[in-house]
Amino acid sequence: MRLADIGVAAVKLLPPEAAHTATIRALEKGLGAPLRAPEPDPVLATILPKSGLKLSAPVGLAAGFDKNCEVPSAMARFGFGFLECGTVTPLPQPGNPKPRLFRLTEDRAVINRMGFNNYGLDYFVRRLSKYRAPVPLGANVGANKESEDRIADYVRGIEAVAPHAAYVTVNISSPNTPGLRGLQDKASLEDLLSACGEAERCSKPVFLKVAPDLDAEAIADIVGVLHNQGAWLAGLIVSNTTLARPGTLTSRDKAQAGGLSGAPLMAPSTGVLKAFAQALNGEFDLIGVGGIASAADAYTKIRAGANAVQLYSALVYSGPGLVAEIHRDLAALLKADGFTSLAQAVGKDL
């Protein structure tokens, strides 16, 4: 058994949130991460068309793992093509009461109702500004739970992190801050994008992160707003966690409140991704998230229209060595299908 595997097994003996905190602290002390990142196959290199982000490989770390931007340099050495820290809010906040993080081991899934717990923008930006690794690092911004002006929170967040980040994600899709997903409604989204578009003057790409719990009408509304108010956006991250509870769940904590992620999210999030890809027809970059645990999963999202993908929950069960494994196997899948670059496979199943 590899040392990394032993570490993953030991961490799993702890309660979920304690395990996560222990992992962050270990990485912060230089424990557990490789000395250098593996070299990805050149076939995996890609440039996202609208944002211009240059990635050596397409699998990124989703927001939620490193909320306070404490260990991006360590995570970069696991082979991620890009990283995303956050979600960060303007003011520090403790998040929702514990327990608020649950492993659904039998379902290879996770439920969380963290509630944007973080140390606030000042702490986050100090950490972000010190990042020097070559892997692109994005910053995910949100609004405080008690904020009287959530749109102003997003504007403040963008202005604070953009000078130091490779890109910015506007997270309006967490299910764990009451009312936040209301910003996906047509009128509210128009107001948000109008305000954020005026604030964003540093030429960094900005992505909008949306929920998987969108019907065809909601998707059409968002697409319409993107065309009317969001031309300055680089693209969408599809998707966040889901409030749905598939009937296939068997784990003890399957009925816990919060957002569900992991394997059960793969199919529904890919369906929403494909719907956006069909409607937007390459006008915006798309990053696919939700349920990825293998190269086949990543390839499915790429062929459904994703220019790149992100994962997080699968690391809970497979450890960070999964990233290099996915990249190796994904390169083989691309070559087996006759592709000489990842970009050639994007949207092939549409």
C-alpha positions, 0 to 999 in steps of 0.5 A: 500500500502506498503512503498516500493510500495509508493517509487516505485510509487514516483520515477516513476514520475521522468524522468528515469535517474533522478529516477535512480540517486534518487534511488541510493542516497536514498539507499546510505543514508540507505533509502528504503532497508530492514533491512535484506534479506529474507531467501530463500527456501533451494531448491533454493540453487545452486553451479555453476559447473565450477565457483564454485560460491555458491548461496543461490538463483538463481536470481541476479542483472544484471549490469547497476543498480549500475554502480559505486558499491555504494549500493551493501550492500543495494541491497543484503538485497532485497534477491538477490542470487548474485549481479553484479556492473558496467560496469566500465571502466579504466578511468572515462567517462560521457557517451552519451548525455542526454536524454539516458534512456527511459521507454517503459511503455506499453511494460514493457521495457526500451531503454538505450544508456548510453554509459558506464557512470561511475566514473572509476576504482579507485573509483569503486575499493575503493567501491568494496573493502569495500563490506562485505555482504555475497551475492556474488558480481561480477564486470563488466568491459568494455573499454573506448570509446576513448581507443586506445587499448580496449583489454588492458582496459579489462586486466587492469579492470580484474587485478584491480577488481578481488582481491575484487570480487567474479567473473568478467564479461567481457562486450563486448556486449553493443550496446552503445559504437561504435565498441565494439561488434566487439570484439565478432568477431572470430579473435578479440575474440581470441585476447581478450581471449588470453590477458585476460587469461594471465592477470587473475592469481587470480583464480576468475571466469571470465564470458563473456557477449554476445549480443542477436543479434547473428545468428547461425554462430556467436554463432558457432564462439564464441563456437569455440573460447571458446574451443580454447582460453577460457578454463580458462573462467567460462562461459557466461552471455546471454545476453545484450540488443538488437538493434532489435525493435519487431513489437509489441512495442507500446510505444511512445519512441519505435524508440529511439536509444540504447539497448532494455531490458525488456519483449520484450527481454525474447524470443530472449535472451532465444533462444540464451541462449538455443543455447549456452547451446546445443552447450556447453553441460555443459562445461561452466556456463551459466547465463541467462538475458533478460526479466525476470519479474516473476518466470515463466520467471526465470524457463524458462531460467533455463530449457533452460540451465541457471545455474542462472539468472539476472534481472534489467529492471523489477525492474523499473516497479515492484520494488525490492520486485519482487526478493523475490516474484520470489524466493518464486514462483520459489521454488513452481514451482521446487517442483511441478515438483518434483525437490529437487534442482535447479540444477536438473532443469537446461537444462531440456527443451533442 
